[in-house]
Amino acid sequence: MPVALHWGTVTAIRERESRLVRLEVDGRPCVSYPEVTGDVREGDVVLVNTEARELGFGSGGFDVLYANLTRGLRLPAADGPRAAALPFAPGQHGRHFAEQGVSLPDGLDGRPVVCCSVHGQVAPVCAALRGLRVAYVQLGGGALPVCLSDALRALRARGLLEVTIAVSPCLEAELQCVTVASALLTAAARGAEAIVVAIGPGAVGTESAYANGGVAAADGANAACALGGTAVLAPCVSLADTPEPHQGLSEHTRAAFRLCLGHVRVAWPTGLDLPAGIAVEAVDVRGWESECSGLPLDHRGRGIEEDPWFFASAFAAGRLARGLMP
């Protein structure tokens, strides 16, 4: 079906970040990405993508600015070497890629790479890696714009995250890379001691476990193993989800584990019954609540009180990775 585009007028600017603007178009919530569609101001005439509104996507109930007809036409191209992002799609544009003009290392030298299947795991994983130089790598499977994540901004502000890297087709991070392998090597070249790989907020998926964006965690794990890193799979655990098979260890975590080709370590918090059919390593997570204090913790609208094992299991993956430092 065609893209759902609506014509409207910007009626309010609610928040400005370097790569993200939250606004209203004809009174409805909307987001724009200035590096893609240019500056936006109150009173501008714009086109917005209303697909989330039409189909009920899990985007938080907002539209996305598609084009600014007032000040977003004939924008100048960026300087320096560029390659196409979103090539041959309506949103294609030139962007500098981090691999251009640099020499990357041959491998990861044992660096731990924590692979998350849900974006909500990133904050507790990074909390467990406190004090290390941590790079975040985002893969397709959820929201593509990295800057959409409030959790990543909070982690940067607290010094728990040093750099963000988008792997195409993701975009709007501090660095852009073509593949997960080159992104991992770019993180290593920039001095990252640990790397966290995840999809963006709002996993894309169907009823099939293998058709869930979260299985991209296996792509991160496979690249990490091939490059001489130590892959740690963060288990998605929730005792709040019903009905089966989502209670306990998620089916998409099991699917991701089956797709891993190398040796992958799976963390498991002590105190929780062991899952059937998957080898795990018990990790003492005592004190995880205080380590995660003040961070934006959310899983399907639930926090620590409603879904504690989800966050504790993600923290366990970070703590296991910390103990594997070469």
Buried (B, 14 or more C-beta within 10 A) or exposed (E): EEEBBBEBBBBEBEEBEEBBBBBBBBEBBBBBBBBBBBBBEEEBBBBBBBBBBEEEEBBEEBBBBBBBEBBBEEBEEEEEEBBEBBEEEEBEBEBBBBBEEEEBEEBBEEBBBBBBBBBBBBBBBBBBBEEBBBBBBBBBBBBBBBBBBBBBBBBBEBEBBBBBBBBBEBBBBBBBBBBBBBBBBBBBBBEBBBBBBBBBBBBBBEEEBBEBBBBBBBBBBBBBBBBBBBBBBBBBBBBBBEEEEBEBBBBBBBBBBEBBEEEBBBBBBEEBEEBEEBEBEBBEBEEBBEBBEEBBBBBEEBEBEEBBBBBBBBBBBBBBBBEBEE
